[in-house]
Amino acid sequence: MAACSLCDASLDHCHGTLIVHAYRDPECTDPACAIPDRLCHTWVADCSDVAGGCECLEVAPVDARPEPITRTGPQRLVG
């Protein structure tokens, strides 16, 4: 397995996936994660994309639910 360049550089980061909820705080798939922030995660997913769905969309009023993201194809990270 290749070494992580962020680990080698001692930069704050996480190897888990950040799950962003519409009506709750974000959570990480790594139980040891202490930094639930987008900047510290390489992988970020919307809770509606998680297999089995998410309960936060079930409890939200229908008119308050976010619009689904319809963009497809390659995306570029700018920064």
Buried (B, 14 or more C-beta within 10 A) or exposed (E): EEEEEBEEEEEEBBBBBBBBBBBEEBBBBBEEBEEBBEEBBEEEEBBBEEEEEBEBBEEBEEEEBEEEEEEEEEEEEEE
